[in-house]
Amino acid sequence: MKSPARLFTVLLLALLLTACGASAALRLPAQSEPAFNGPVAPESGVAGADESMRALDSSVFTDAGAAVERLVVRTANLSLVVEDPALSAEAIAAMAEAMGGFVVSTNLYQTSYGDPAVLSTQGSITIRVPAERFEEAMSRLKEDAEEVRSENSSAQDVTQQYTDLQSRLRNLEAAETQLREIMASATKTEDVLRIFEELRKVREEIEVIKGQIQYFEESASLSAITVELIPDVAAQPLQIGGWKPEGTAKQALEALIRGLQTLADALIWLAICGVPAAILLGLPAWAGIRAARRRRAAQAGQAPKPESKSK
């Protein structure tokens, strides 16, 4: 078996080359000899190690230049004027689910328009639909709107990044396999622990790259559409040069109600306070006036009649 010093030198060199394996694979000429990419089993000789490394690199880079299906991530942003944003959000969610997609997020909130402020619902919704039905979804969204304020769509080709990630994944998986073989043949505890730590790092990077590959695949298969929902201007209160007829009518009605309320309050005060006060003050006055009239009448009846003179 190889000495531990030589074994770990080969191991560290393999891991260093693995980290840049993807870019190296894309730059290798067709006639060049494959690069050294990982340690071999401890039982192999020097010549056997070279042959094993060449075989491993050949298996890793064989399909690096092969034609792959292009991955394109499509996204869109729409700003639509609708009559009722809440109902439109429900309709858009139902459409996405019927197409085989789903709703990513929905946001509805109250906002004010005009002066005086009139509350109305506004919001946004983000959906994902199958890439092959992207254009259909865009057409349906615009057809159901009162007005399309803005439209922005983009397509990003991620084929190169996706291919690089796949190459890195293959290299790391090959390194993982050889690390397991070395660890199985190691006899010293410290050697096993060092190999295990390197194996853990490689495995962690493999999981990260798998997650990135899955993200690209899902993003390419399901396109994202974000829709801003604006309430229809025609459904808002009528405004003519800042003048609102319904506002003026409302103010006149409020003034009439306030006037009637003031009159009703005055009548209530008069009935509760004015009538008793009038009775209390009016009875003595009425009695005095009546007594004065009686005295004047009595005095007029007792006065002597003047004698008539005979001619």
ZAMARGU-4260 file (C-alpha; in steps of 0.2 Angstrom, whole numbers, plus 5000, padded with zeros to 4 digits):
<rodrens>
0) 5000/5000/5000 | 5006/5018/4996 | 5013/5028/5010 | 5001/5040/5019 | 5010/5055/5014
5) 5009/5051/4995 | 4991/5045/4997 | 4985/5062/5005 | 4996/5072/4992 | 4986/5063/4978
10) 4970/5066/4987 | 4972/5085/4990 | 4977/5087/4972 | 4962/5077/4966 | 4950/5089/4976
15) 4959/5104/4969 | 4957/5099/4952 | 4938/5094/4955 | 4934/5112/4960 | 4938/5118/4943
20) 4934/5103/4933 | 4919/5110/4924 | 4928/5125/4916 | 4943/5114/4912 | 4932/5102/4903
25) 4925/5115/4892 | 4942/5121/4887 | 4951/5105/4884 | 4955/5102/4865 | 4949/5086/4857
30) 4967/5079/4855 | 4974/5084/4873 | 4977/5071/4886 | 4963/5071/4900 | 4968/5080/4915
35) 4972/5071/4932 | 4956/5072/4941 | 4956/5060/4956 | 4966/5048/4966 | 4966/5029/4962
40) 4964/5014/4974 | 4979/5011/4985 | 4982/4994/4977 | 4985/5001/4959 | 5003/5004/4953
45) 5010/5020/4945 | 5006/5014/4928 | 4989/5007/4933 | 4985/5024/4942 | 4988/5034/4926
50) 4977/5022/4916 | 4963/5023/4929 | 4964/5042/4930 | 4963/5043/4911 | 4948/5031/4911
55) 4939/5042/4924 | 4942/5058/4915 | 4936/5051/4899 | 4920/5045/4907 | 4918/5062/4916
60) 4920/5073/4900 | 4913/5062/4887 | 4897/5071/4885 | 4903/5089/4890 | 4902/5095/4872
65) 4886/5085/4868 | 4871/5094/4862 | 4859/5098/4876 | 4841/5105/4876 | 4842/5123/4879
70) 4835/5130/4895 | 4826/5146/4894 | 4819/5155/4910 | 4804/5166/4905 | 4796/5179/4916
75) 4784/5193/4914 | 4777/5208/4923 | 4759/5216/4919 | 4750/5231/4925 | 4732/5229/4922
80) 4717/5240/4925 | 4702/5229/4931 | 4685/5233/4938 | 4687/5223/4954 | 4705/5218/4959
85) 4700/5206/4972 | 4689/5196/4960 | 4702/5197/4946 | 4715/5190/4958 | 4704/5175/4962
90) 4701/5172/4943 | 4719/5173/4939 | 4723/5160/4953 | 4710/5149/4946 | 4717/5150/4928
95) 4735/5146/4934 | 4729/5130/4943 | 4718/5125/4928 | 4734/5127/4917 | 4744/5116/4929
100) 4753/5130/4938 | 4751/5138/4955 | 4750/5154/4964 | 4767/5160/4971 | 4760/5175/4981
105) 4745/5187/4982 | 4744/5204/4990 | 4728/5214/4992 | 4727/5231/5001 | 4716/5247/5003
110) 4722/5263/4995 | 4713/5280/4992 | 4710/5290/4977 | 4705/5308/4974 | 4701/5322/4987
115) 4691/5319/4997 | 4699/5301/4998 | 4689/5287/4992 | 4695/5269/4997 | 4697/5256/4984
120) 4706/5239/4983 | 4722/5237/4974 | 4734/5222/4974 | 4746/5211/4965 | 4748/5192/4961
125) 4762/5181/4955 | 4759/5165/4947 | 4769/5151/4938 | 4762/5142/4923 | 4770/5129/4911
130) 4782/5137/4899 | 4773/5130/4884 | 4757/5139/4890 | 4766/5156/4894 | 4759/5165/4878
135) 4741/5158/4881 | 4742/5164/4899 | 4748/5182/4894 | 4734/5183/4881 | 4720/5178/4893
140) 4726/5190/4906 | 4726/5205/4894 | 4709/5200/4887 | 4701/5200/4904 | 4708/5217/4908
145) 4700/5234/4905 | 4716/5242/4901 | 4734/5236/4899 | 4745/5250/4908 | 4762/5241/4905
150) 4769/5225/4899 | 4787/5218/4901 | 4793/5200/4897 | 4810/5193/4897 | 4819/5177/4893
155) 4835/5171/4900 | 4845/5157/4892 | 4853/5147/4907 | 4860/5132/4896 | 4878/5137/4899
160) 4876/5138/4918 | 4866/5122/4918 | 4879/5112/4908 | 4893/5119/4919 | 4884/5113/4935
165) 4881/5096/4928 | 4900/5094/4924 | 4904/5099/4941 | 4892/5087/4948 | 4899/5073/4938
170) 4917/5077/4944 | 4912/5078/4962 | 4903/5062/4961 | 4918/5054/4954 | 4929/5061/4967
175) 4917/5055/4980 | 4918/5037/4974 | 4937/5037/4974 | 4937/5045/4992 | 4926/5031/4998
180) 4938/5018/4990 | 4953/5026/4999 | 4944/5027/5016 | 4939/5009/5014 | 4957/5004/5012
185) 4965/5016/5025 | 4972/5008/5041 | 4976/5022/5052 | 4963/5031/5062 | 4969/5049/5058
190) 4969/5044/5039 | 4951/5039/5040 | 4946/5054/5049 | 4955/5066/5037 | 4947/5057/5022
195) 4930/5057/5030 | 4931/5076/5032 | 4935/5078/5014 | 4921/5067/5009 | 4909/5077/5020
200) 4914/5093/5011 | 4913/5085/4994 | 4896/5078/4998 | 4890/5095/5004 | 4895/5103/4988
205) 4886/5090/4978 | 4870/5094/4987 | 4872/5112/4984 | 4875/5109/4965 | 4860/5097/4964
210) 4849/5111/4972 | 4855/5124/4959 | 4851/5111/4945 | 4834/5108/4951 | 4831/5127/4952
215) 4836/5130/4934 | 4825/5115/4929 | 4809/5121/4938 | 4812/5139/4933 | 4813/5134/4914
220) 4798/5122/4915 | 4787/5135/4925 | 4787/5153/4919 | 4783/5167/4932 | 4770/5180/4929
225) 4768/5195/4941 | 4752/5205/4938 | 4748/5222/4946 | 4729/5225/4948 | 4723/5243/4948
230) 4705/5247/4950 | 4696/5254/4935 | 4695/5273/4934 | 4677/5272/4927 | 4672/5263/4943
235) 4678/5277/4954 | 4667/5293/4959 | 4664/5305/4944 | 4676/5320/4944 | 4676/5335/4932
240) 4690/5346/4934 | 4692/5342/4952 | 4673/5345/4955 | 4663/5331/4962 | 4644/5333/4959
245) 4640/5319/4972 | 4651/5328/4984 | 4642/5344/4983 | 4625/5335/4984 | 4632/5326/5000
250) 4637/5343/5008 | 4620/5351/5004 | 4611/5336/5012 | 4622/5337/5027 | 4618/5355/5029
255) 4599/5352/5027 | 4600/5338/5040 | 4610/5350/5052 | 4597/5364/5050 | 4582/5352/5053
260) 4592/5345/5068 | 4594/5363/5075 | 4576/5366/5073 | 4571/5350/5081 | 4582/5354/5096
265) 4574/5371/5098 | 4557/5364/5098 | 4562/5351/5111 | 4570/5365/5122 | 4554/5375/5120
270) 4543/5361/5124 | 4553/5356/5140 | 4559/5373/5146 | 4549/5386/5137 | 4531/5380/5141
275) 4533/5378/5160 | 4542/5395/5161 | 4528/5403/5151 | 4515/5396/5162 | 4524/5401/5178
280) 4527/5419/5172 | 4511/5421/5161 | 4498/5416/5175 | 4502/5430/5187 | 4503/5443/5173
285) 4486/5437/5166 | 4478/5438/5183 | 4485/5456/5185 | 4478/5461/5168 | 4461/5454/5171
290) 4460/5462/5188 | 4464/5479/5181 | 4451/5477/5168 | 4438/5473/5181 | 4442/5488/5191
295) 4441/5500/5176 | 4424/5492/5172 | 4418/5495/5190 | 4424/5513/5190 | 4415/5516/5173
300) 4399/5509/5180 | 4399/5520/5196 | 4402/5537/5187 | 4387/5549/5188 | 4378/5552/5171
305) 4378/5571/5166 | 4361/5581/5167 | 4353/5587/5151 | 4350/5605/5150 | 4333/5611/5144
310) 4332/5624/5132
</rodrens>
